[in-house]
């Protein structure tokens, strides 16, 4: 059953209030690789990308502390 216009508006308002968007561009074919990898880990693409970002930021922070 499709969402009503009011429901769509409420979801849009919630998303704008609670989330930032970052657009990611990848070479042709990479999207399918990312989707397959995320699926193999039982994650959505969004969850996988956020986990990868967190991992790298943590690693970068630890490397900075070691210097």
Secondary structure, 3 states (H helix, E strand, C coil): CCCCHHHHHHHHHHHHHHCCCCCCCCCCCHHHHHHHHHHHCCCCHHHHHHHHHHHHHHHHHHHHHHC
